[in-house]
Structures are given as C-alpha cells and as structure tokens.
C-alpha cells in the first residue's frame, strides 16, 4: 500500500482538530460518497445517531448524485430518492468513532465537535477473474475506497 495523503490539510489550530482515515475499505464508492455527503457539517453526536438510525432502517440516506432507478423513501427532506447502505454506513460510523476517540485523546471536548471535512477517494482495485466456459475468463474486480474525516471544535 502506497502512502495516502489527506485531501485537505488542516489550516486551523491542530490543537482543536482531529482526523482519521480508513484505507481500502471494501464498500461501494457510490454509497460511501452519499453517506459522507449526508453527515458533512453535522455535530458529531448528531452524525453518530443519524448513522445508527440508518443502520436500524429508520432514516434513509438521500441519494443526490447516483439516483438513477433509486426508489422513493419516506421521511427525506427536500428530496425523494434514497437507500439504506448498510455496509458503507457501518464502516463510516466506525471511522467517525475513531476520529472522535482521537479528539478525546488529544484533550478536545467531544461535545462541541463538528464534522468539518469528510471525503472518499478511490483505493486500489483488486483484480480477479471469473472462469467461463471453453477456457475463457471474465474480469471480476473489486473496487476499494479510502475515507477520511476531519473534526473541528466549534
């Protein structure tokens, strides 16, 4: 695995900010992008309860970019299309809790933290093949995603 840098460097005081990154997660890049867009700018406690509600299928994540053939969901504000991306939500919730624990370790008050920056990047592609008839093969590749979160004290 090569060196992966953050998209944004924290231009604020590092004493009031915390960050975390998860490398090469086996989740959907499209689902990861929509979940990240849904939690950006929220207070950490609110983002955590939101992601837990998505895992319990109480609240849907609005799909704003990747919405082709996505069904309507009840309870979405100012939007119609949504889904419940379980795998991506669980991975991003784990990363959010990791960033929150990093802030707690630094001595930052976790009650006033806000999700300042969250982004997904393309990870490496794991090559695979699916054997076919008559000695042929079809590529069956697995895409991975790198997710980064930065929290800032308000």
N, C-alpha and C positions, 0 to 999 in steps of 0.2 A: 504494500500500500504506500503510495507516494504521500508527500507532505500536502496537506489540505489547509488552506488559509481561510480565515473568515472573510465574508463578502465586504463587511464594513468593519473598520477599526473603531473602537470606542473613542470618540473625540471628547468625551466628558471625563470627569474625575474617576479613575478606576477604583477609588475607594467607595463610590456609591453605585457601582455597576457590577454585574456578574454575568458570566456567559457559560454556555455548554454547547457541545457539538456531538452528534451521533453519526458515525461513519458507516456507509454501505449497508443501510437498512434494506431488508427485503420487503419493501412495501411499494405500493403503486405511486409513481411520481405525480400523477394527476390528483389522486386523493390526498397526497401529502401537501400539495400546493393549496388545495381548497381548505384543508384543515388549518394550515398555517395562516391563510388569509383571514379565517374566521376568528382566530384568537389574537391577532396583532392589535396592539393598543389597549388590551384589556388589563385590568388589575389581576395579579397572579391568582388570587383566591377565586375570582370570578371565572378566569380561564380554566382553572382546575375543575370547578364544579360543572362548567359547560362541557368539558371533555368527558367527565364522568357521566353526565346526562346523555351524551351521545352514545357512550358505551351501553347505557341502560335502554337505549332507543326511545328516550323521552323527547329529545330535541334532535332535529335533522341539521346537517351541515349544508348550507346553501352552496350549490354548485353554480358559479357565475361564469366561468370560462368554459369548462368541459360539461356542457349541459345538453348536448345533443342526445335525444332519446332518454333523458332522465325524467322520471316521473315527478309529479307534483307531490309536495309534502305539506301536511298540516302544520301550522304554527310558525312558518317562516315569515319574517317581517320584510316587506317590500320586495319579496322575491317569491318564485314559485317552485323552481327545481331544487331538489335536494336528495341526499343519501345519508346512510349511516356507515361510514367507512371504519369498520372495527379495527382492523389491523393497523392502519395508519394512525388512528386516534390513540390506540394503546401505546404505540411507540413514541408519539409526540408527548403524551401525558407523562410517560416515564422520563423523557428528556426535560420536560418542564419542571418536574420534581427534582431532577438532578441539578438544574440551574438554581432552583430555589434553595437547595441544600448548600450549593456553592456560596450563595449570598449569605446564608446563615453562618457558614464557616468564616467568612470574611468579617462578620460582625455587623452586617447590614440588617436593618429592621425589615422583616419579610412582610409585614402588614402593609407597607407603603410601596411595595414593588409593582412595577408595571412592565408588561411585555413591550419593549422598545423596538426590537428588531427580531424578526423570525424569517428564515429563508430556507428554501430547498434547492439543492444542486444535484446535478446528475452524478452518480457514482460510476464505478466501473461496471461493465457488462460482463456477466458470467456466461461464457459460451457453453452451449450444449447442443446435442443433436437428438433427433427422434428417428429411430430406424424405420425405414419404409420397405415396401415390397421390392423385390428384384435388386437388392443390394444398394438401393438409394437411401438418402438421408435428408431430412428437413431440419433446418436450424431451429433450435428451441432455446432462445437466450433468455436470461433473467436480468432485468434491469435493477440496479440498486440506487438508493437515494441517500444523500448526505443532508442532514437537517441541522441548522444552527439557531440558537436562541440567545438573545441578549436581554437582560433585565436591568431596569434603571430605577433608582429610588426617586420617588416624587417629592 
